Amino acid sequence: MDISFIIFLAIVVALVVYVVAIYNQLVALKNRYKNAFSQIEVQLKRRYDLIPNLVETAKGYLKHERETLEAVTAARNSAAQGLAAAAADPGNADALKSLMGAEGALAGAMSKFNMVMEAYPDLKASQNMMQLNEELISTENKVGFARQGFNDQVMAYNTYKQSFPQVLFAGTFGHGPDATLLEFEDSEEIQAAPKVSF
């Protein structure tokens, strides 16, 4: 065999191995951000499960605040639907934007709920309400940490995918548009856990 043919063959094999490594790294990074989103999903579902308990506990005290309770329930249901759509494809920008909007509406409804609750000292002092409040705050903190982990994984995926020479192969390997960060309209509100006082 000719030495130039052996060198050419070695170069081709090295290139194929390099391209395979790029493909595998893209897949690994995509799976990491999907896994990170599943952590957000777990915490948001927990929060969505806590909200009906909170509303039920408050119903007896807030007989004249039916509109507020219904708004919280409707916002919670909308957010749960947004989460289901985003969980099906965490890389889908439209699904994440829908979830972000629904979460914003839920935060607004909960804020109004909390303001109404201030007028009911007996409800604020209720043992059930204090326990639910503590669980809700804990869950909000976990959502924040999970969201940070998701955004870190999305950033790693997007950075790797946009780097040279990966950018040449990403589209070919089915890694089209960049993954979307999970950001909320008012990032200051999200960075600090919501203050729920009962």
C-alpha positions, 0 to 999 in steps of 0.5 A: 500500500502506498503511504499517502493512501494510508495517511488519507485513510487515517484522516478520513477515519479521524474525521468520521470519529470526530463527526460522530463525537459531535453528534453524540455530544449534541444528543447528550446536551439535548438530553441534559436540558430535557432532563433539567426541564423534567425537574422543573415539571416535578416542582411545578406539578407539586405547586399546582397540587398545593394550590387547590388545597390552599383554595379549599382551606380559604373557601370557608373564610373567603365566602365573599371573595369567590371571584378571586378564588375562581381566578386562582383556580383558572390560572392554575389550570391554565398553567398546568396545561402550559406545563403539559405542552412544554413538557412534551417538547422542552425545546419548543420556544412557543410551548415555553413562551406559553408556559411563561405567560401562564405562570405570569398569570398564575403569579398575578392571581396568587398575588391578588389572592394574598392581598385579599387574605390580609383582611382575614387574620383568622385565616392567616393564623390557621395551622393548615394555611401556615403549613400550606404556605410553608410548602408553597414557599419551599416549592417556589425555591425548588422551582427557582433552582430547577429553572436555573439548572434548566437554563444552564443546560440550555445555555451549554447546549446552545453554546456547543451547537453554535460553536465551530465546527459543530454549527456545520453539522447541527442542522444536518443532525436534526438540531435546528433552532436553539433551545429557549431559556425559561425566563419570566417577564419580571425576572426580579419577581422570579429571582426572589421566592414569592412572599406569601403571608397568611 
